[in-house]
Structures are given as C-alpha cells and as structure tokens.
Amino acid sequence: MARKIGSRYTANQILGRGSAGTVWLGEGPDGPVAIKLLREDLASDQELVGRFVQERTALLGLEHPHIVTVRDLVVDGNDLALVMDLVRGTDLRTRLERERRLAPEAAVAIVADVADALAAAHAAGVVHRDVKPENVLLDMRGPIGPGGSHPALLTDFGVAKLIDSPRRTRATKIIGTPDYLAPEIVEGLPPRAAVDIYALATVLYELLAGFTPFGGGHPGAVLRRHVTETVVPLPGIPEELWQLLVQCLAKAPASRLRASELAARLREQLPTLAGMPPLEVDEPDLSEEAAEESAPSAPQGEPVRRRGAVSLVPGAKPDSNRDTHTSMRVPGPDELAGGAHGTARAPRATGAPRPGSARHKAAVRRRRVTLGVAGVVVAAVVAVGAWFASSGGDDDQPAPGTHSTSAP
C-alpha cells in the first residue's frame, strides 16, 4: 500500500527490510527513487533527529559514480527517511550466495569500485563503518567490466554513524557486523578510515574464498579472532594479490593502505587475473576447537561453517533481512586474551585442548577424579597399615624395626 513520505515522495513497494528500517521503491519529482524509512522508535528519538539534520550536508554532498547518492533527507512527523538513487540490480550478498565464490578478476574489479567510493568518502571526512556485501549494489544496467562484473556502488553511508549516538552506544557498545569489524573497533577505539579498508579486504577475501577469514561460531569468538588470529592463506591466489590482502587485514590501522592506494593497486592486478577461474577452496567445517566456541544451540552433528552474517542471537535464523548494523558489547581484555590462534595465549602442543575450552575443562575434571580416587586409595592403605600395626601390639609381637623390652 502506497504511503506519503514528506510532501514530495510516495513509497509504493517494499524492496527489503533491515535492522535500521525498511527500503521502499518510491516516486519523487524527478522519477523513481529508493526510500530508506528508519524505524519509528528511531524517528521518535529527538537526539537522533538532531544528528540526522546535522549530517544532512555531509550526506547530500557525497557524489561519486560508485556511491549510491542520497538525494534528500526527510524529517516529517514520525517519518525519518533517506531518499536515494534507485539502482536497478542486486546486492553483492545475493550474487555471492548464488555463485558461492567469484572469479578473481570479477572480485577484484568489484572491490576496486568500492575502494574508489571509499576514497571519495574519506576525502570528504566520512567513514562508512559498515562495509559488507549487503551494502554493495551491482548496477545491472551499467557497462560490463573486467571478468563480466557490473559496476559496484556502495550504499548506506552515514546510517551507522547516525544511529551511533553517544547515548545510544556508550563506551561498552560497538556498531558493525561481526565478520567485518576491524580489531581496533573490537578493542573500543574510535573508528577511522582504516576500519573501512579492513572491512573491504574482508569482503574481497570472502568473494575469493566463499567465507570470511575470521567468521563462524559465536559472535564473541568472531570478535576475538579479529584481534588475535592471523589470516589463513588461500591456495591458488597470486602472491602479489595475497600480499595486498594481508596488508589491508593488518591488525595495526597504520599498516593498511589508503582507499585510493588500494583501488589503484587492485586495478594493476586485473591484467594478470584475466581468465582465471574461481579458486578451488574447501570451505572449512568448524573445527573441534571452534565448535566449542560456537553457540550451544547449534544442532549436534551439524557443521557450522565460517560464513558471513553471523547471527548475534543464538538460535536465530541467518541474516535474511540484510541488517544494516548491529550493536554488541565490547569484550574485556581478559576475554580478548583467550584467542584461538594468536600470540595472546601461551603455546600448546599439537592436539592439546585449548585452555578454557570444553575439552580442557573435561580433562581437568578427569584429572580431579583421578586424583580423588588416588587419594582415597592412599588413605585406605594408610588405614590398613595402621590397623595391622595396632593388631601386632595386641598380640605382644614387636613391630618391624622396634625392640622388645619384655623381661625374659
């Protein structure tokens, strides 16, 4: 059912839903538009409305061929909406789910487009904060690029920033999607441009491999891996492209490339990737160690794979609603120190259980039972020995190692 948005726009049909609101196919004075209508509880937040108005100039000023342009911001009664260009196509998550993984040439071309978009945004002082396949749209009416790729456009600029108000997300909260969060965000540091580079490199890894480098299992485990684990190499990937990925997934923000540098370096790679088929990568089943970290509600015997869009609610369905962002508690230093494969923990022998894991706890329990049984046996032996000693005294027989003082 159609509804009016402000005085200039009409929302006709729902295109999708997310955690921040609903996207509608709409009509405006200049033709079709996409209207992102934020949730009513967000629209009733006067502080958020104020931030919305303050960010108006910055959001409307972001114009680039690879950015979905925000045409207008509407504040009208209970309606809080962003009016954007309508992109005729699909999002990158949908293509990834259909094809599982992309050929390197197409993947690199798409990510180079997004890097161009980020370069323009960062130059304007805007950090996206939530780069992921759901927020990359593919323009099916645009010219075909390298590897048969369609032009990629980055959308939802400013949404995470608008909702990330100091009152709404105190120092104990973080904004973002777990699989794509840079380590510095997990550790509670303010987001800078480098967080977008880390997220985009994660997207490139996912396009090539079919899974994210640190995803899978419980969200807390995913966050810890970002801080403590090193990225696992992909077989068959050209060395120069791999080194580029590793640099942009560096734990230290200063070690990552800038968006403009990343876009240029990726396009330099395109001629060497022409005709290369998708990588032959086995999507890893959740290992025994990772299974211990996964949500306890996962069906027994069913492998949990390292895929994007990890649910923040145990037992919840996958992110079919294309959530824009999620809010999580920042883990403490003691939690981050328990990483699975990083330097934040003491080395252990191959096959040995990870400290704190279910296997480790079971082993501790077994040792305690063993020690308890051994203690009972020792106590029993001592008791029996004491009984024999006392029995010998009653029969007037000297105990071994003693001398009798009886008269002859």
Beta strands, then each sheet from edge to edge (+ up, - down):
strand 1: 3-5
strand 2: 9-17
strand 3: 21-28
strand 4: 31-38
strand 5: 70-76
strand 6: 79-84
strand 7: 89-91
strand 8: 136-139
strand 9: 152-154
strand 10: 173-176
strand 11: 326-329
sheet 1: 1+ 2- 3+ 4- 6+ 5-
sheet 2: 7+ 8- 9+
sheet 3: 10+ 11-
end
